[in-house]
Amino acid sequence: MMIIKALLAAALLGSSSLSMAYDFKCIHEKDTAPPLDQQADQWFQQARTLSRRRPADWSKVAELYQQAVEKGHWKAMHNLAELYLRGDGVTKDTNKAIDLYLKMIQLQVPLGYYDMSVMTQRGLGVVQSDRTAMQFLIKSADMGGPQAQTSIGYIYIYEKNKDPIGLGYLKCAERQGHANAAYKLGTYYESVDKNFPVSMHYYQRAAALGEPKGAMAIEDILRSGSFSYEKNENLANEYYDIYRELANNPDLRFPNLAKEHPLPPNSVQGYHADKDINWKPTGRDDDY
């Protein structure tokens, strides 16, 4: 336990508190996480494929992840830790999961800091500490971790009432292809900003990235004619089908969703409530 405490202390040196996160700059995980060994990544992909079969051969999955871990594959470390937490294919062992998360931190992997934030906040395998959990979370976000950026963005918006900062975190995570961040942006623009076409854009983006709730939100709005949208049963049915596909296959993605199933303009706000009613999306990253 002393070794773990020492590693935690070293990992958090230089971490800021949430009050100092105003200087947040959008960093992407791909620019900070270490590269993955090619052979290890093949084992990792094989393990993921096997894990989706039913019944899954969890022992073989764990074996492949372990092989990848030995070559420094940090995504395999994360997934193997989850197996240790659940006891799938291995003996349930929280300490071994912690060891893997600490190994990720030693490799300076943003996801490792996020994982330790979750464990510390819940007090699983380590002493529970909201303060330390927040430090881990901020460290992960500062290094480009999209999960952490999403969590901190949510805190800024709904607990600290600092929407511009929170939106900066969420949009940074969304630009990394993080589906949960896209969905949370959709809920923000629907319930807080009342910019319904922007909300629909992010729901669509969430669905494209694999979040079934994004497709369901669009389906509900088009079927009921909510928020000044005209009812559109055909398009609602299309998004319901997408919802069902995503619910049945969480790994499914729809990269061309916006082109193949375009959304109509809002009858009052057009395609963006803060722009001219005749404005149309250009497809650039700065549209929204």
N, C-alpha and C positions, 0 to 999 in steps of 0.2 A: 504493500500500500504506500510506503514511503516513496518508492520509485515512481508510482503513478502520480503521486502528489507533486513530485519534482518535475515530471514531464508536463503536467498541467500548468504548473507555474511558469515553466520556460515557454510553453506554447502561447501563454497569454501576455508575455512581456511585450509592451508596446501597443497592446490592444487599447482601443478607446472605449469610453463609456458612450451610452446612447446620446447623451447631451452633447458629445463632440462629433457626432456623425453628420453634422450639417455640411462638412466638407466632402461628403461622399461624391466620388467620381465613378462613373459607370465603367466597371471593369468586368470582363467576361472570363468565365472559368477556363475556356480553352487557351487563354493567354497566360494563365498562371499554373494550371495543373501540369504535372510531369507527363511526358509522352508515354504511350502504352506500347509495350513489347508486342511485336506482330504475332509471334507464336502464342504468347499468353492471351492475346485478344481472340485468337481462334478458339482456344479452350473456353474462354469466357462466353463467346457466342454459342458454342456447343452446349454449355451448361444452361444458358438462357432458353435455348430451344427445347432441351429436355425438361426444363422446369414448367413449360407450358403444356406438356402432355398430361393426360389424366388416365390412369394414375401416374404421377410423376415418380421417377426413380431418384429420390432425393439423395440417396447415398452416392450415386454416380455424379449428380449435380454438385454435391459438396466436394467430391474428389477432384472434379475439373476446376472448380473455383480455387481449391487449395493449390493445384498445379500452377494456376495463373498467379496466385498470390506470391508464390515463391519466386516469380519473375517480376515482382513489384507492380502488378496490375491493381491499381487502386479501386477500380470499379468492382473487381472480384472481391477485394477486401470488404467493401461495403455489403455486397450481396451475401458473402459467407458469414459475416457478422449477423445478418438477419436470420440466417439459418440457425446459428447458435442461440439467438434470442428465442426462436420458436421451437427449436429442437427437431428440425426437419433434416433427416439424413445424418445428423450428428447428435451427440448428447447435449442437451440444453445446458449452456454454460455462459452466463452473463460476463464473467471475467475474460473469457476468450474473445467475446465480442468487443469488449473494452480494449483489449490488446490490439485488435485489428484497427479500431478507430485511432488509437494512439500511434500505430504504425503509419496510418494515413497522415496524421498530423506531422510526424517526423519527416514525411515526404513533402510536406507543405501542400496538401490537397485541401481545397476549400470545403469539399463535402465531409472530410474528416472532422473539421471544426464544427460543422453543422450537426453531425451525428453526436458529437460529444456535448453539444448544447442540449440536444434532446435528452440524452442520458442524465446530464447534470440537473436539468430542470425537473426531471421525474425522480431523481435520486436512485437510478438503477445502476448498481455496481460502483457508485461513487457517492460522496456526501451530497445531499440535495442543496443546491444554492441557486436562487434565481439570479443573483448578481453574476456569478461565474457563468451561468448558462447564457446570460445576455452578452457577456464578453466574448464567449465562443461564437455566438450568433453574429456579432458585429465583425469579428475577425473573418469569419466565412464570407460575409457580404462584401467586406473591403477587398477580399481576394477574388471576388467574382462569383461566389456561390449563389445560384439563382434561387434555391430553396430559402436561404437566409435572407436574400434581398426581398423576397416575397413576404416573409414573416415580418421583417422590420418595416417594410412599406405599409403593411396592414396596421402595425402598431402606431406609426406616425399619423395615419389618417384617422383611425377610430379611437385611439387613446390619447394622443397628444395634440390632435386637431391641427396638424401641420400638413395639410393636403399636398402642397407642391413638393415637399421633401418625400412624402410617402409615394406620390406618383412617380417621382424620379426613380425610386427603388423598384417599384413594380414594373415600370416600362423597361428598365435595364434588364430585369429578369425575363420579361416577355420577349425582348429582342434576342435573348439566348434560346428561344424556343421552349420556354417553361409554360406549360399549359395552365397550371394553377394561377400563375401571375396574370395571364390573359383573361381567365375567368373572373378573377378578382377585380380587374380593371372594368370588365363588363358590369359587374354589380355596382361598382363605384359610380360609373357614369349613368347607370339607371336610377339608383336610389339616392345619390347625393347630388351629383351635378345636373341630373335631369336632361342630359344630352343623349337622347335615345338612339340616334343613328350611330354615334360613337360607341355607345354601349353594345349595339348590335354588331358593329365591326369587331369588337373584342370577343364577344361571344362566338362569332364565326371563327376568329383566330384560335380561340380555345378549342373549338371542335376540330379544326384542322390539325391541331397539335395533339389530339387524342383525348380531350376532356368531354365525355358524353353530356355533362351538364350544360356545356355551351350550346350543343345542338338542341337539347331539350328546351332551353330558354328561348331560342329562336322559334322553335316549333310552337311553343305556347303563345308567344306574342303574335305570330302570323295567323294562328288558328282563331285566336280570340279578338284580334284587331285592337290590341292594347296600345297605349301610348301614341295614338293618332296614326297607327299603321292600318292600311286597308287589309281586310281579311284576304288570305291567299291560301286556300286549302291545298292546292297542288304543291306549292313550295313548302308548306307546313308538313305535308306528307313526306317530301323528300328529306327534310331535316329530321323527321321522326325515324326514317329508315337509317339515316346516318347515326342517330342516337343508338338505335338497336345494334348496329354493327360495332360501334365503339364499346357498348356495354358487354358484348359477347367476345370482343377481342381488344383488350386494352393496349396492345402494341400497334394497332392500326393507326395510320396517319393519312390525312387528306391534303397534301401540299397544294393542290389546284382547286381547293374548295371554293375560293372566292370567284374564280373564273367559271367553274362548272355549275355552281349554284349561287349566282349573284343575288345580293339582297336588294330589295326595292328601296327607293327613297322614302323617308318619312313625309307624310302629307303636309306637315307643318314645318318641320325642321330641315327637310331635304336630306342631304348626306352628312351634314355637320351643322349643329345648331349655332356654332360660333362663326360660320362663314356664310357667304351669299347663298341664297336659296338655289341658285343655278350652278353652284360649285359642284364638281364631281371629283371623286378620288382619281388620282393619277397613278397610283400604284407605288409611289415613293414611300420611303420609310418615314418621312416627316409629314405625311398626310394627316396622321392622327397623333 
